[in-house]
Amino acid sequence: MKDSTEWIETLNKITGLAQTGLYYSKDVYDKERYDQIISYVCTLIDLKEIDTQDFIADVLQDVGYATPKIDVRAVVFKDNKLLLAKETQDGLWSIPGGWADIGYSAAENAEKEVLEETGLEVKATRLLALTDRRKHPHPAMFLHVYKAFFWCELIGGELKPSIETSEVGFFGRNELPPISTARVTETQIHQFFELLQELPESTYFD
């Protein structure tokens, strides 16, 4: 697992350099070389017998200067139980959230994701953590991602699933369903439950 993660991270770095070079270079021959480097990265992925579909869709379609993507997540409690949504994509459960959309602040994105995925209205009141996905036990992926976790207060709405979620509900610490570790780890979830006693004075960051 560690070998696979380091290998993917290295290819991500190479691809990022090539993408940035394509964005800034004015020389047609340099552009050809950067394109060739990216094609070699695709070949290395293929030789490792990994499907390149996600790499092409998630990484190569992101043009311009290469930067990490931002994933926002909302921590919502009711009666000491945590709001979770079952993802249609993998059939596992996560706290609501997803990629940040342009035109919204990070907090607004978190609030919007909760409404879209669960039907509930919330207000983001505290940034709990800003983490680097690579530094936590998430499955390896062809992206460098920062994850922003917001503490949110429940203010209204009606609990219901969506196109992205097949089930939604509140769960106690000892009744957690199978967790989508690609989105949030069980360790992080247990840390959220500990915050029910007292919110930290400062934001955690890697």
The 8 nearest C-alpha neighbors of each residue, nearest first, counted from 0:
[[1, 3, 2, 4, 139, 5, 138, 6],
 [0, 2, 4, 3, 5, 6, 139, 7],
 [3, 1, 5, 0, 4, 6, 7, 8],
 [4, 2, 6, 0, 1, 5, 7, 139],
 [3, 5, 1, 7, 139, 6, 2, 0],
 [6, 4, 8, 2, 7, 3, 9, 1],
 [5, 7, 3, 9, 4, 8, 2, 10],
 [8, 6, 10, 4, 9, 5, 11, 3],
 [9, 7, 11, 5, 10, 6, 4, 12],
 [10, 8, 12, 6, 11, 7, 5, 13],
 [9, 11, 13, 7, 12, 8, 14, 6],
 [12, 10, 8, 14, 9, 13, 15, 7],
 [13, 11, 15, 9, 10, 14, 16, 8],
 [12, 14, 10, 16, 15, 11, 17, 9],
 [13, 15, 17, 11, 12, 16, 37, 18],
 [16, 14, 12, 18, 65, 17, 13, 11],
 [15, 17, 19, 13, 14, 18, 20, 12],
 [16, 18, 20, 33, 14, 15, 19, 21],
 [19, 17, 21, 15, 20, 16, 14, 65],
 [20, 18, 64, 22, 16, 21, 17, 65],
 [19, 21, 17, 23, 18, 22, 24, 16],
 [22, 20, 18, 19, 30, 24, 23, 17],
 [23, 21, 19, 63, 20, 24, 64, 18],
 [24, 22, 20, 21, 19, 25, 64, 63],
 [23, 25, 21, 20, 26, 22, 30, 29],
 [26, 24, 27, 23, 30, 29, 21, 22],
 [25, 27, 29, 28, 24, 30, 31, 23],
 [26, 28, 30, 29, 31, 25, 24, 32],
 [29, 27, 31, 30, 26, 32, 33, 25],
 [30, 28, 32, 26, 31, 27, 33, 24],
 [31, 29, 27, 33, 28, 32, 21, 34],
 [30, 32, 28, 34, 29, 33, 35, 27],
 [31, 33, 35, 29, 30, 34, 36, 28],
 [34, 32, 17, 36, 30, 35, 31, 21],
 [35, 33, 31, 37, 32, 36, 30, 38],
 [34, 36, 32, 38, 33, 37, 31, 39],
 [37, 35, 33, 39, 38, 34, 32, 40],
 [38, 36, 40, 34, 39, 35, 14, 41],
 [37, 39, 35, 41, 40, 36, 42, 34],
 [40, 38, 42, 36, 37, 41, 43, 35],
 [39, 41, 37, 43, 42, 38, 44, 36],
 [42, 40, 38, 44, 39, 43, 45, 37],
 [41, 43, 39, 45, 40, 44, 46, 38],
 [44, 42, 46, 40, 45, 41, 39, 47],
 [45, 43, 41, 47, 42, 46, 49, 40],
 [44, 46, 48, 42, 47, 43, 49, 41],
 [47, 45, 43, 48, 44, 42, 49, 41],
 [46, 48, 44, 45, 49, 43, 42, 50],
 [49, 47, 45, 46, 50, 44, 43, 51],
 [50, 48, 47, 45, 44, 51, 46, 52],
 [49, 51, 52, 48, 45, 53, 44, 54],
 [50, 52, 54, 53, 55, 49, 44, 45],
 [51, 53, 55, 54, 50, 56, 57, 49],
 [54, 52, 56, 55, 57, 51, 50, 141],
 [53, 55, 51, 58, 57, 52, 56, 141],
 [54, 56, 59, 52, 53, 58, 57, 51],
 [57, 55, 53, 54, 60, 58, 52, 59],
 [58, 56, 54, 53, 55, 60, 59, 61],
 [59, 57, 54, 61, 60, 55, 56, 142],
 [58, 60, 55, 61, 56, 57, 54, 62],
 [61, 59, 58, 56, 62, 57, 55, 54],
 [62, 60, 59, 58, 63, 57, 65, 56],
 [63, 61, 60, 64, 18, 59, 65, 22],
 [64, 62, 22, 65, 19, 18, 61, 21],
 [63, 65, 19, 22, 66, 18, 62, 15],
 [64, 66, 15, 19, 63, 18, 67, 62],
 [67, 65, 64, 68, 15, 143, 63, 144],
 [68, 66, 143, 144, 145, 69, 65, 142],
 [67, 69, 144, 145, 143, 66, 70, 142],
 [68, 70, 145, 144, 146, 99, 98, 71],
 [69, 71, 98, 146, 97, 99, 147, 145],
 [70, 72, 147, 96, 97, 109, 146, 148],
 [73, 71, 96, 148, 95, 109, 147, 149],
 [74, 72, 149, 109, 95, 148, 96, 75],
 [73, 75, 150, 151, 149, 94, 72, 76],
 [76, 74, 151, 82, 81, 73, 152, 150],
 [77, 75, 81, 80, 79, 82, 78, 74],
 [76, 78, 80, 79, 81, 75, 169, 153],
 [77, 79, 80, 76, 81, 169, 171, 170],
 [80, 78, 77, 76, 81, 171, 195, 192],
 [79, 81, 171, 170, 77, 169, 76, 78],
 [80, 82, 76, 169, 170, 75, 83, 171],
 [83, 81, 169, 75, 168, 76, 94, 170],
 [84, 82, 94, 93, 168, 167, 169, 92],
 [83, 85, 167, 92, 93, 166, 164, 94],
 [86, 84, 92, 166, 164, 91, 165, 90],
 [85, 87, 164, 90, 88, 91, 89, 92],
 [88, 86, 164, 90, 163, 89, 165, 85],
 [87, 89, 86, 90, 163, 91, 164, 85],
 [88, 90, 91, 87, 86, 179, 85, 92],
 [91, 89, 86, 87, 88, 85, 92, 179],
 [92, 90, 179, 85, 178, 89, 86, 177],
 [91, 93, 85, 178, 179, 84, 86, 177],
 [94, 92, 83, 84, 179, 178, 95, 183],
 [93, 95, 83, 84, 82, 73, 72, 74],
 [96, 94, 113, 73, 72, 93, 84, 112],
 [95, 97, 72, 112, 71, 73, 109, 94],
 [96, 98, 70, 71, 99, 72, 112, 95],
 [97, 99, 70, 69, 71, 100, 96, 68],
 [98, 100, 70, 108, 69, 71, 97, 101],
 [101, 99, 103, 98, 102, 108, 104, 105],
 [100, 102, 103, 99, 104, 108, 105, 98],
 [101, 103, 100, 104, 108, 99, 107, 105],
 [104, 102, 107, 101, 108, 100, 105, 99],
 [103, 105, 107, 106, 108, 102, 101, 99],
 [104, 106, 108, 107, 109, 103, 99, 71],
 [107, 105, 109, 108, 104, 123, 110, 149],
 [108, 106, 104, 110, 109, 105, 103, 111],
 [107, 109, 111, 105, 106, 110, 99, 103],
 [108, 110, 106, 112, 107, 111, 73, 71],
 [111, 109, 107, 113, 108, 112, 121, 122],
 [110, 112, 108, 114, 109, 113, 107, 115],
 [113, 111, 115, 96, 109, 114, 110, 116],
 [114, 112, 116, 110, 111, 95, 115, 117],
 [113, 115, 118, 119, 111, 112, 120, 117],
 [116, 114, 112, 113, 117, 118, 111, 161],
 [117, 115, 113, 161, 114, 112, 164, 160],
 [116, 118, 159, 160, 119, 114, 113, 158],
 [119, 117, 114, 158, 159, 157, 156, 115],
 [120, 118, 156, 114, 117, 157, 158, 155],
 [119, 121, 155, 156, 114, 154, 153, 118],
 [122, 120, 153, 154, 152, 110, 151, 119],
 [121, 123, 152, 151, 124, 110, 153, 154],
 [122, 124, 151, 106, 150, 149, 125, 152],
 [125, 123, 151, 150, 122, 152, 126, 149],
 [124, 126, 150, 149, 127, 123, 151, 202],
 [127, 125, 149, 128, 148, 202, 150, 124],
 [128, 126, 202, 149, 148, 125, 150, 203],
 [127, 129, 203, 148, 202, 204, 126, 147],
 [128, 130, 147, 204, 146, 203, 148, 145],
 [131, 129, 146, 205, 204, 145, 132, 128],
 [130, 132, 145, 133, 134, 144, 205, 146],
 [131, 133, 134, 144, 135, 145, 130, 146],
 [132, 134, 131, 135, 137, 143, 136, 144],
 [135, 133, 132, 131, 136, 205, 130, 137],
 [134, 136, 133, 132, 137, 131, 184, 130],
 [137, 135, 138, 134, 184, 133, 180, 132],
 [136, 138, 181, 180, 135, 139, 132, 184],
 [139, 137, 181, 140, 136, 180, 4, 0],
 [140, 138, 4, 137, 141, 7, 3, 133],
 [139, 141, 142, 138, 7, 143, 4, 8],
 [142, 140, 54, 11, 7, 58, 143, 139],
 [143, 141, 140, 144, 58, 11, 57, 67],
 [142, 144, 67, 68, 145, 141, 132, 133],
 [145, 143, 68, 67, 132, 69, 142, 131],
 [144, 146, 131, 69, 130, 132, 68, 70],
 [147, 145, 70, 130, 129, 71, 69, 131],
 [146, 148, 129, 71, 128, 72, 70, 149],
 [147, 149, 72, 128, 127, 73, 71, 126],
 [150, 148, 126, 73, 127, 125, 74, 151],
 [151, 149, 74, 125, 123, 124, 73, 127],
 [152, 150, 123, 122, 75, 124, 74, 121],
 [151, 153, 122, 121, 154, 75, 123, 124],
 [152, 154, 121, 155, 120, 151, 122, 75],
 [153, 155, 121, 120, 152, 122, 156, 119],
 [156, 154, 120, 119, 153, 157, 121, 118],
 [155, 157, 119, 120, 118, 158, 154, 114],
 [156, 158, 118, 119, 159, 155, 117, 120],
 [157, 159, 118, 117, 119, 156, 167, 160],
 [158, 160, 117, 118, 157, 167, 161, 166],
 [161, 159, 166, 117, 164, 165, 167, 116],
 [162, 160, 164, 163, 116, 165, 117, 159],
 [161, 163, 164, 160, 165, 116, 87, 115],
 [164, 162, 161, 87, 86, 116, 165, 88],
 [165, 163, 86, 161, 87, 85, 160, 166],
 [164, 166, 160, 85, 87, 86, 161, 163],
 [167, 165, 85, 160, 164, 84, 168, 159],
 [168, 166, 84, 160, 83, 85, 117, 159],
 [167, 169, 83, 82, 170, 84, 166, 158],
 [168, 170, 82, 81, 80, 83, 171, 77],
 [171, 169, 80, 81, 175, 174, 168, 82],
 [172, 170, 80, 174, 173, 81, 175, 79],
 [171, 173, 174, 175, 170, 192, 189, 80],
 [174, 172, 171, 175, 170, 176, 189, 80],
 [175, 173, 171, 172, 170, 176, 80, 169],
 [174, 176, 173, 170, 172, 171, 177, 178],
 [175, 177, 178, 174, 92, 91, 170, 83],
 [178, 176, 91, 92, 175, 179, 93, 90],
 [179, 177, 92, 91, 180, 93, 176, 185],
 [180, 178, 91, 92, 181, 93, 182, 183],
 [181, 179, 184, 183, 182, 137, 178, 138],
 [180, 182, 137, 179, 138, 183, 184, 139],
 [181, 183, 180, 179, 93, 184, 137, 94],
 [184, 182, 180, 181, 93, 179, 187, 185],
 [185, 183, 180, 187, 186, 188, 137, 182],
 [184, 186, 188, 187, 189, 183, 178, 180],
 [187, 185, 189, 184, 188, 190, 183, 191],
 [186, 188, 190, 184, 185, 189, 191, 183],
 [187, 189, 185, 191, 190, 186, 184, 192],
 [190, 188, 192, 186, 191, 187, 185, 193],
 [189, 191, 187, 193, 188, 192, 186, 194],
 [192, 190, 188, 194, 189, 193, 187, 195],
 [193, 191, 189, 194, 190, 195, 188, 172],
 [192, 194, 190, 191, 195, 196, 189, 197],
 [193, 195, 191, 197, 198, 196, 192, 190],
 [196, 194, 193, 192, 197, 198, 191, 79],
 [195, 197, 194, 193, 198, 192, 199, 191],
 [198, 196, 194, 195, 199, 193, 200, 192],
 [197, 199, 194, 200, 195, 196, 127, 193],
 [200, 198, 201, 197, 202, 194, 127, 203],
 [199, 201, 198, 202, 197, 127, 203, 125],
 [200, 202, 199, 203, 127, 198, 126, 128],
 [203, 201, 127, 128, 126, 204, 200, 199],
 [204, 202, 128, 127, 129, 201, 205, 130],
 [203, 205, 129, 130, 128, 202, 131, 127],
 [204, 130, 131, 203, 129, 134, 128, 132]]
